[in-house]
């Protein structure tokens, strides 16, 4: 990794992703809920909303070209994650630097809406089965850890826009901020091009005044029996404090290893997961758990969990940012070292210690109502607006049109495991992901996990080595395999492990241009003509055509025809960029990348062997599809809707 410094001290970490068509940034600002002013509990969380969905609409521009934004507030920092087409990296970088330099202009018209959204999150969490924040209060009386970082309703109701502006002005610390920029560096012009873009930024003022905050302890709090009632909790949760990743990295990682041997539904590693808290974290266990005798299988599971964390610390931009902000840039090496030296005795000692120190507890409150639809407590991303005015249609934004990205990724058809299964391998520098589609009714093979898919039959595996990838492939059934795709540095293992067999006759496949026209047509109907003005989507549920049980649910045929007739040339141009941007952005995440590749393969979209990733080839086809082809696809959709059948499928999301 290359680390640069902006003129005002922002540390910028460059994460190279050869062949990716996306840019992902993670901006870490050193302002969390421990910096909330007295009587202003929830100020940091509200400012997180205001600087994303409630600011000068930078996130709207990202969304208009197929990208996404998200944010999270922690005890000591805020994390802002943006994904966009790779050719927009300069603008995304400039927006994040503005955020870290305190140059975001808050929108007064959004203040009341975002404050209401934060209050709703607080109330939803209080009524949810989550043990937080009641569990934190059971463990400690410390003013930072015992309160709810989401905020207090009474305080939030009295906050003003001036309070938010004052908080941001007080907490701007460019020299303490981190920005991870993950992209294809060669396509961007190399590190020197990024350095030039940073140097052109005007330095901002340095916030050197000390931030008023409660002192954070460096040692775990003393354990003491305490039980509190959680309003929406449905199970008894017991907990203890553990060192954070900065306070004692090895000890923290030993607890990560120990927790990985316990059922995932039984243990909670803090509110944000491993390696996410600097000083003191909380480990929680559900019910009357008791440790069993540690076996070699448990040691293997713990080692795999540590190695998976090490991979994320090297390749996942969020974990890379956390390593630089909370611990050190070489935390992955520390994790791997512990994985190699981990013993049965180490795990047994930690689990025994956990059993003996689970004294604090949160128990159900029988008088409180439970909300099963509340948001997870580990996520504090902005809620979408409840309504969208008529001017929220997608628009082509000048200067944001992506251009094709040169890629060094190789894509090739490999020898299939089953004669009827097309197999595509795309080699990248990221960890490998495997995805299969099996016949309906199939159970998950060993080492594979179900993937969200309304069509059913899709499973995904995330091997950590070539041997694990080969083992995952050997566990697949020899019949009923419809699609096999692999993305990652060991993706070519699908070719070396497979057994060649004669090709089976395949149904006629759509051309790349036809598939692109179909998807832009659906995008125009759903994202532009209806969602843009607050109406429900035309296509509610879509499954892969030809599969048993495939259905297409639509609104009334007259509404489809009216929506299609109302689509303008500007709508098509905006949708074309949006769809292509989504495909580009998919290559920035291994799971999304392999999912889209599997969907394209299942639909029969051609993936020609060569030097271009099929997903990026599809993105290029989306940008090149003419309006006339999209109009023809729209006409087909209108006709098919009347007949209650259709051949169109949204290949980016089979759930419509």
C-alpha positions in Angstrom: 0.0 0.0 0.0 1.1 3.6 -0.7 0.4 6.3 1.9 0.3 9.9 0.9 -0.3 13.1 2.9 -2.5 16.0 1.8 -1.1 19.6 2.4 -3.2 19.8 5.6 -2.2 16.4 6.9 -5.0 14.0 5.8 -3.4 10.5 5.6 -4.4 8.9 2.2 -3.9 5.2 1.8 -3.9 3.9 -1.8 -5.3 0.4 -2.2 -4.6 -1.0 -5.7 -7.4 -3.0 -7.3 -6.1 -4.0 -10.8 -8.9 -4.5 -13.3 -11.6 -3.0 -11.1 -14.1 -0.6 -12.8 -15.0 0.9 -9.4 -13.5 3.4 -6.9 -14.3 2.9 -3.2 -13.3 5.5 -0.6 -13.5 5.3 3.2 -13.1 8.6 5.0 -12.5 8.4 8.7 -13.2 11.5 10.7 -12.0 11.5 14.4 -15.4 12.6 15.8 -17.6 10.1 17.5 -20.3 10.0 20.1 -17.7 10.5 22.9 -17.5 14.0 21.6 -21.2 14.8 22.0 -21.6 17.9 24.1 -23.4 17.8 27.4 -27.1 17.7 26.8 -26.5 16.8 23.1 -26.4 13.1 23.1 -26.8 12.0 19.4 -25.1 15.1 17.9 -22.4 13.0 16.2 -25.0 10.6 14.8 -27.1 13.5 13.5 -24.0 15.2 11.9 -23.2 11.9 10.2 -26.7 12.0 8.5 -26.3 15.7 7.7 -22.9 15.3 6.0 -24.2 12.5 3.8 -27.9 12.6 2.8 -28.4 16.1 4.3 -25.5 18.0 2.7 -24.9 19.5 -0.7 -26.2 16.4 -2.4 -22.8 14.8 -3.3 -24.4 11.5 -2.5 -27.2 12.2 -5.0 -24.6 12.6 -7.7 -23.0 9.4 -6.8 -26.3 7.5 -6.8 -27.3 9.0 -10.1 -24.4 7.2 -11.8 -24.9 3.9 -10.1 -22.8 4.4 -7.0 -23.7 4.2 -3.3 -22.9 6.0 -0.1 -23.1 4.8 3.6 -21.9 6.1 6.9 -21.4 4.8 10.5 -20.8 6.5 13.8 -18.6 4.9 16.4 -17.5 5.9 19.9 -14.4 7.7 18.6 -14.9 8.3 14.9 -17.2 8.4 11.9 -16.8 6.3 8.8 -18.1 7.4 5.4 -18.0 4.8 2.5 -18.5 5.8 -1.1 -18.5 3.5 -4.2 -18.6 5.0 -7.7 -17.4 4.2 -11.3 -13.6 4.3 -11.4 -13.3 7.1 -13.8 -15.0 9.4 -11.2 -12.2 8.9 -8.7 -11.0 12.6 -8.8 -14.5 14.0 -7.9 -15.1 11.3 -5.2 -11.7 12.1 -3.7 -12.4 15.8 -3.7 -15.7 15.4 -2.0 -14.2 13.2 0.7 -11.4 15.6 1.3 -14.0 18.4 1.6 -15.8 16.3 4.2 -12.6 15.8 6.3 -11.7 19.5 5.9 -15.1 20.7 7.2 -16.2 22.2 3.9 -19.5 20.4 3.7 -22.4 22.8 3.5 -25.3 21.6 5.6 -28.7 21.9 4.0 -31.2 23.6 6.3 -34.1 22.1 4.4 -32.9 18.6 5.3 -32.3 19.2 9.0 -35.7 18.4 10.4 -36.0 15.3 8.2 -32.7 13.9 9.2 -33.3 14.7 12.9 -36.6 12.8 12.7 -34.8 9.9 11.0 -32.2 9.7 13.8 -35.0 9.8 16.5 -36.8 7.0 14.7 -33.5 4.9 14.7 -33.2 5.5 18.5 -36.7 4.4 19.2 -36.5 1.4 16.9 -33.3 0.2 18.6 -34.9 0.6 22.0 -37.8 -1.6 20.9 -35.6 -4.1 19.1 -34.3 -7.5 20.4 -30.8 -6.1 20.4 -29.0 -6.1 23.8 -27.5 -2.7 23.0 -27.2 -0.2 24.6 -28.7 -1.8 27.8 -25.8 -4.3 27.9 -23.2 -1.5 27.8 -24.9 0.1 30.8 -24.9 -3.3 32.6 -21.2 -3.7 32.2 -20.0 -0.2 33.1 -21.1 3.2 34.4 -18.6 5.0 32.2 -20.3 8.0 30.6 -19.1 7.1 27.1 -19.8 3.4 27.0 -23.0 3.3 29.1 -24.9 5.7 26.9 -26.5 5.0 23.6 -24.4 6.3 20.7 -27.5 6.6 18.5 -28.6 9.4 20.8 -31.2 10.4 23.3 -34.6 11.5 22.0 -35.0 14.3 24.6 -31.6 15.8 23.5 -32.2 15.3 19.8 -35.5 17.1 19.9 -33.8 20.2 21.1 -30.8 20.2 18.7 -30.6 22.9 16.1 -28.7 23.3 12.8 -26.4 25.8 14.6 -25.6 23.0 17.1 -24.6 20.7 14.3 -22.5 23.3 12.6 -20.7 24.1 15.9 -20.0 20.3 16.4 -18.5 20.0 13.0 -16.4 23.1 13.3 -15.1 21.9 16.7 -14.3 18.3 15.5 -12.6 19.0 12.1 -9.1 17.4 12.4 -7.6 16.9 8.9 -4.2 15.8 10.4 -6.0 13.1 12.4 -8.2 11.9 9.6 -7.8 8.8 7.3 -8.9 8.4 3.7 -8.6 5.0 1.9 -8.8 5.2 -1.9 -9.3 1.8 -3.5 -9.2 1.7 -7.3 -7.2 0.5 -10.3 -4.1 2.7 -9.9 -2.8 2.0 -13.4 -6.1 3.1 -15.0 -6.0 6.2 -12.8 -2.5 7.2 -13.9 -0.6 5.8 -10.9 0.1 7.2 -7.4 1.6 10.3 -8.9 -1.7 11.2 -10.5 -3.4 10.8 -7.1 -0.7 12.9 -5.5 -1.2 15.7 -8.0 -5.0 15.7 -7.4 -4.4 16.0 -3.6 -1.9 18.8 -4.0 -4.4 20.8 -6.0 -6.6 20.9 -2.9 -6.5 24.1 -0.9 -5.3 23.4 2.7 -7.8 24.0 5.4 -7.4 25.3 8.9 -5.9 22.9 11.5 -8.2 22.2 14.4 -5.5 22.0 17.1 -7.6 22.9 20.1 -8.2 19.9 22.3 -11.6 18.2 21.9 -13.6 18.1 25.1 -14.2 14.4 25.7 -14.5 12.0 28.6 -11.2 10.2 29.2 -11.2 6.7 27.7 -9.7 3.9 29.9 -6.9 1.8 28.6 -7.6 -1.2 30.8 -10.8 -3.2 31.0 -13.3 -2.1 33.7 -13.5 -4.1 36.8 -16.1 -6.8 36.6 -19.1 -6.6 38.9 -22.5 -8.2 39.0 -25.2 -6.0 37.6 -28.5 -6.8 35.8 -30.6 -4.4 33.9 -33.8 -4.8 31.9 -33.7 -4.2 28.1 -37.0 -2.8 26.7 -37.1 -5.0 23.6 -34.7 -7.8 24.6 -36.2 -11.3 24.2 -33.3 -13.3 25.6 -30.9 -13.0 28.6 -27.5 -11.6 27.4 -24.4 -11.7 29.6 -21.2 -9.7 28.9 -17.7 -8.7 29.9 -15.3 -6.1 28.7 -12.2 -6.9 26.6 -9.3 -4.8 25.4 -9.8 -3.0 22.1 -7.5 -3.5 19.2 -5.3 -0.5 20.0 -5.1 -1.1 23.8 -3.8 -4.7 23.4 -3.8 -6.1 19.9 -2.8 -9.7 20.7 -5.3 -10.0 23.6 -8.0 -8.6 21.4 -7.3 -11.0 18.6 -7.3 -13.9 21.1 -10.8 -13.0 22.0 -11.7 -12.8 18.3 -10.4 -16.4 17.9 -12.3 -17.6 21.0 -15.5 -16.0 19.9 -15.3 -17.6 16.4 -15.6 -21.1 18.0 -19.0 -20.2 19.5 -22.2 -20.3 17.5 -22.7 -17.0 15.6 -26.2 -16.7 17.1 -24.8 -17.0 20.6 -22.0 -14.5 20.7 -21.8 -10.8 19.9 -18.4 -9.2 19.4 -19.2 -5.7 20.4 -21.6 -3.4 18.5 -19.4 -3.2 15.4 -17.4 -6.5 15.2 -13.7 -7.4 15.6 -11.0 -4.7 15.2 -13.5 -1.9 15.3 -13.0 -0.4 18.8 -9.7 1.2 19.9 -9.6 0.9 23.7 -12.4 -1.2 25.4 -14.9 -3.4 23.7 -17.7 -5.7 25.0 -18.1 -9.4 24.3 -21.7 -10.7 24.9 -23.1 -14.2 25.1 -26.8 -15.2 24.8 -28.4 -17.5 27.2 -26.8 -20.0 29.6 -23.8 -20.8 27.4 -21.1 -23.0 28.8 -17.8 -23.8 27.0 -17.2 -27.3 25.7 -13.8 -29.0 25.5 -11.8 -27.3 22.7 -10.9 -29.7 19.9 -8.6 -29.5 16.8 -11.7 -28.6 14.8 -12.2 -25.5 17.0 -8.6 -24.5 16.5 -9.0 -24.8 12.8 -12.2 -22.7 12.8 -10.4 -20.0 14.9 -7.4 -20.0 12.6 -9.7 -19.6 9.5 -11.5 -16.7 11.3 -8.2 -14.9 12.0 -7.0 -15.5 8.4 -10.3 -14.2 7.0 -9.8 -11.0 9.2 -6.3 -10.7 7.9 -7.6 -10.8 4.3 -10.1 -8.1 5.1 -7.4 -5.9 6.7 -5.5 -6.2 3.4 -8.2 -5.9 0.8 -11.4 -4.4 2.3 -11.2 -0.6 2.3 -13.2 -0.3 5.6 -10.9 -2.6 7.5 -7.8 -1.0 5.9 -9.1 2.3 7.2 -9.7 0.9 10.6 -6.2 -0.6 10.8 -4.7 2.8 10.0 -7.0 4.7 12.3 -7.1 2.4 15.3 -3.9 0.3 15.4 -1.2 0.1 12.8 -1.0 -0.5 9.0 0.6 -3.9 9.5 -2.1 -5.3 11.8 -2.7 -8.1 9.2 0.7 -9.5 9.9 0.0 -9.6 13.6 -3.3 -11.5 12.9 -1.5 -14.0 10.7 1.2 -14.6 13.3 -1.3 -15.3 16.0 -3.2 -17.7 13.6 0.0 -19.7 13.1 0.8 -19.9 16.8 -2.7 -20.5 18.2 -3.1 -23.6 20.3 -5.9 -25.6 21.9 -4.7 -24.3 25.3 -5.0 -20.6 24.2 -8.6 -21.1 23.2 -9.5 -23.1 26.3 -8.1 -20.5 28.6 -10.0 -17.7 26.8 -13.3 -19.6 26.8 -12.9 -20.5 30.5 -12.2 -16.9 31.3 -15.2 -15.8 29.4 -17.4 -18.3 31.3 -16.1 -17.1 34.7 -16.4 -13.3 34.0 -19.9 -13.1 32.4 -21.4 -11.3 35.4 -23.2 -8.3 33.9 -26.5 -9.1 32.2 -29.4 -7.6 30.4 -32.8 -9.4 30.7 -36.1 -9.0 29.0 -38.5 -6.3 30.1 -41.9 -8.0 30.1 -43.7 -4.6 30.0 -42.1 -3.4 26.8 -43.2 -4.1 23.2 -40.7 -5.7 20.8 -40.1 -4.5 17.2 -38.7 -7.2 15.0 -38.2 -4.8 12.1 -35.8 -2.5 13.9 -32.4 -1.7 12.4 -29.3 -3.7 13.4 -27.4 -1.9 16.2 -24.1 -2.3 14.4 -25.3 -0.2 11.5 -25.9 3.5 11.6 -26.2 4.2 7.9 -28.5 7.1 6.9 -32.1 6.1 6.4 -33.5 6.9 2.9 -36.0 9.8 2.7 -39.6 8.7 3.2 -40.8 10.6 0.2 -39.2 11.8 -3.0 -40.3 15.0 -4.7 -41.1 15.1 -8.4 -37.7 16.7 -9.2 -35.8 13.7 -7.9 -35.7 12.0 -11.3 -32.3 10.8 -12.4 -30.3 13.4 -14.3 -27.1 13.3 -16.3 -24.6 15.2 -14.2 -22.0 17.1 -16.2 -18.5 16.0 -15.5 -19.6 12.7 -14.0 -19.9 10.6 -17.1 -17.6 7.6 -16.7 -15.3 6.5 -19.5 -14.3 2.8 -20.1 -11.6 1.7 -17.8 -8.6 -0.2 -19.1 -8.4 -3.5 -17.3 -5.7 -6.2 -16.8 -8.2 -8.8 -15.7 -8.4 -11.9 -17.7 -11.8 -13.7 -18.2 -12.1 -17.1 -19.8 -14.5 -20.0 -20.1 -13.1 -22.9 -18.1 -13.8 -26.6 -18.3 -17.2 -27.1 -16.6 -17.7 -29.4 -13.6 -21.0 -30.5 -15.3 -21.6 -30.7 -19.0 -24.6 -28.5 -18.7 -23.0 -25.8 -16.5 -21.3 -22.8 -18.0 -18.2 -21.9 -16.0 -16.5 -18.4 -16.1 -13.4 -17.4 -14.2 -12.2 -13.8 -13.7 -8.8 -13.4 -12.1 -8.3 -10.3 -9.9 -6.0 -9.5 -7.0 -8.8 -9.7 -4.3 -9.6 -12.9 -2.3 -11.5 -15.5 -4.3 -15.3 -15.8 -4.3 -17.1 -18.8 -5.8 -20.8 -18.7 -6.8 -23.0 -21.5 -8.2 -26.6 -21.9 -9.3 -28.0 -25.3 -8.6 -31.3 -26.8 -9.6 -34.3 -25.7 -7.6 -34.7 -27.5 -4.3 -30.9 -28.2 -3.8 -29.4 -28.0 -0.4 -26.2 -26.1 0.4 -23.1 -28.3 -0.4 -20.4 -28.5 2.3 -18.6 -25.1 2.6 -21.2 -23.2 0.6 -23.8 -20.7 1.9 -27.1 -19.6 0.4 -27.0 -16.3 -1.3 -30.0 -13.9 -1.5 -31.8 -14.7 -4.7 -35.5 -14.8 -5.2 -35.0 -17.4 -7.9 -33.5 -19.8 -5.4 -30.6 -22.2 -5.9 -27.7 -19.8 -5.6 -24.8 -20.6 -3.2 -21.6 -18.8 -2.5 -18.2 -19.8 -1.0 -15.3 -17.7 0.1 -12.2 -19.9 0.2 -9.0 -18.6 1.8 -6.6 -20.8 -0.3 -6.4 -22.7 -3.5 -6.8 -25.9 -1.5 -10.0 -24.7 0.1 -11.3 -23.6 -3.3 -10.6 -27.0 -4.8 -12.3 -28.7 -1.8 -15.4 -26.4 -2.3 -15.6 -27.4 -5.9 -15.3 -31.1 -5.1 -18.2 -30.8 -2.7 -20.6 -29.7 -5.5 -23.1 -32.2 -6.9 -22.2 -33.8 -10.2 -25.6 -33.1 -11.6 -28.0 -30.2 -11.4 -25.2 -27.6 -11.6 -26.4 -24.8 -13.9 -23.8 -22.1 -13.4 -20.4 -21.9 -11.8 -18.5 -18.5 -11.6 -15.3 -17.5 -9.8 -13.8 -14.1 -9.1 -10.4 -13.6 -7.4 -6.8 -14.3 -7.3 -7.3 -18.1 -7.3 -10.3 -18.0 -9.7 -8.4 -20.2 -12.2 -8.7 -23.1 -9.8 -12.1 -23.8 -11.4 -10.2 -24.7 -14.6 -7.6 -26.9 -12.9 -10.0 -28.7 -10.7 -12.7 -29.3 -13.2 -13.1 -32.4 -15.4 -13.6 -31.6 -19.2 -16.7 -32.9 -20.7 -18.5 -32.5 -24.0 -20.5 -29.3 -24.2 -24.3 -29.7 -23.8 -26.7 -28.0 -26.2 -27.7 -24.6 -24.8 -30.8 -22.6 -25.5 -30.4 -19.5 -27.7 -28.7 -16.8 -25.7 -29.4 -13.0 -26.0 -26.7 -10.9 -27.5 -24.8 -8.5 -25.3 -26.6 -5.6 -26.9 -30.1 -7.2 -26.4 -29.4 -7.9 -22.7 -28.2 -4.3 -22.3 -31.3 -2.9 -24.0 -33.5 -5.0 -21.8 -31.9 -3.9 -18.6 -31.9 -0.2 -19.5 -35.6 -0.4 -20.4 -36.4 -1.8 -16.9 -34.1 0.7 -15.3 -35.9 3.5 -17.1 -39.3 2.3 -15.9 -38.3 1.5 -12.3 -35.7 4.1 -11.4 -36.6 7.0 -13.5 -40.2 7.0 -14.6 -41.7 5.8 -11.3 -39.3 5.7 -8.3 -38.1 9.2 -9.2 -41.6 10.6 -8.5 -42.3 8.4 -5.5 -44.3 5.7 -7.2 -43.9 1.9 -6.8 -41.7 0.1 -9.3 -43.3 -1.3 -12.5 -41.7 -4.7 -12.1 -42.0 -5.9 -8.5 -40.6 -9.4 -8.6 -38.4 -10.9 -11.4 -36.8 -14.3 -11.6 -34.6 -15.8 -14.3 -36.8 -16.7 -17.3 -37.2 -20.4 -17.9 -36.6 -21.5 -14.3 -39.4 -23.3 -12.6 -41.6 -21.0 -10.6 -40.4 -17.9 -12.4 -42.9 -15.0 -12.0 -43.1 -11.4 -13.0 -45.4 -9.2 -10.9 -46.2 -5.8 -12.5 -48.6 -3.0 -11.9 -51.6 -2.6 -14.1 -50.8 -2.8 -17.9 -52.1 0.7 -18.5 -49.7 2.0 -16.0 -46.8 0.3 -17.7 -47.8 1.7 -21.0 -48.2 5.2 -19.6 -44.8 5.0 -17.8 -43.1 3.8 -21.0 -44.7 6.6 -23.1 -43.5 9.2 -20.6 -39.8 8.3 -20.7 -37.8 11.1 -22.4 -34.4 11.0 -24.1 -32.9 12.6 -21.0 -34.4 9.8 -18.9 -32.7 7.2 -21.1 -29.4 9.0 -21.0 -29.5 9.2 -17.2 -30.6 5.6 -16.9 -27.9 4.4 -19.2 -25.2 6.0 -17.1 -26.8 4.7 -13.9 -27.0 1.1 -15.1 -23.4 1.1 -16.5 -22.2 2.7 -13.3 -23.8 0.0 -11.2 -22.0 -2.7 -13.3 -18.7 -0.8 -12.9 -19.3 -0.5 -9.1 -20.0 -4.2 -8.8 -16.4 -5.0 -9.7 -15.3 -3.1 -6.5 -16.7 -5.8 -4.2 -15.8 -9.5 -4.7 -19.3 -10.7 -3.5 -21.2 -8.3 -5.8 -18.8 -9.0 -8.6 -19.3 -12.8 -8.5 -23.1 -12.4 -8.0 -23.5 -10.2 -11.1 -21.2 -12.6 -13.1 -23.4 -15.5 -12.1 -26.6 -13.7 -13.0 -25.2 -12.7 -16.4 -24.2 -16.4 -17.0 -27.6 -17.7 -15.9 -29.3 -15.4 -18.3 -27.1 -16.6 -21.1 -25.4 -13.2 -21.7 -22.3 -14.0 -23.7 -18.9 -13.8 -22.0 -16.3 -13.9 -24.7 -12.8 -15.1 -23.6 -10.3 -12.3 -23.7 -8.7 -9.6 -21.7 -12.0 -7.9 -20.5 -13.9 -8.8 -17.4 -17.4 -9.8 -18.6 -19.0 -7.5 -16.1 -17.0 -4.5 -17.5 -17.9 -5.7 -21.0 -21.5 -5.6 -20.0 -21.0 -2.1 -18.6 -19.6 -0.9 -21.9 -22.5 -2.5 -23.7 -24.9 -0.6 -21.5 -23.3 2.7 -22.3 -23.3 1.9 -26.1 -26.9 0.7 -26.4 -28.8 3.1 -28.6 -32.1 4.7 -27.7 -33.9 2.9 -30.5 -33.0 -0.5 -29.0 -34.2 0.5 -25.6 -37.5 1.8 -27.1 -38.0 -1.6 -28.8 -37.4 -3.3 -25.4 -39.9 -1.0 -23.8 -42.5 -1.8 -26.4 -41.8 -5.5 -25.9 -42.3 -5.1 -22.1 -45.6 -3.3 -22.7 -46.9 -6.0 -25.0 -45.7 -8.8 -22.7 -47.3 -7.1 -19.7 -50.7 -7.3 -21.3 -50.1 -11.0 -22.1 -48.9 -11.5 -18.5 -45.5 -12.8 -19.8 -42.2 -11.2 -20.3 -38.6 -12.0 -21.3 -37.1 -9.0 -19.6 -35.0 -9.4 -16.5 -33.1 -6.9 -14.4 -29.7 -8.6 -14.4 -28.3 -6.4 -11.7 -30.9 -7.5 -9.1 -33.2 -10.5 -9.8 -35.5 -9.2 -7.1 -36.3 -6.2 -9.2 
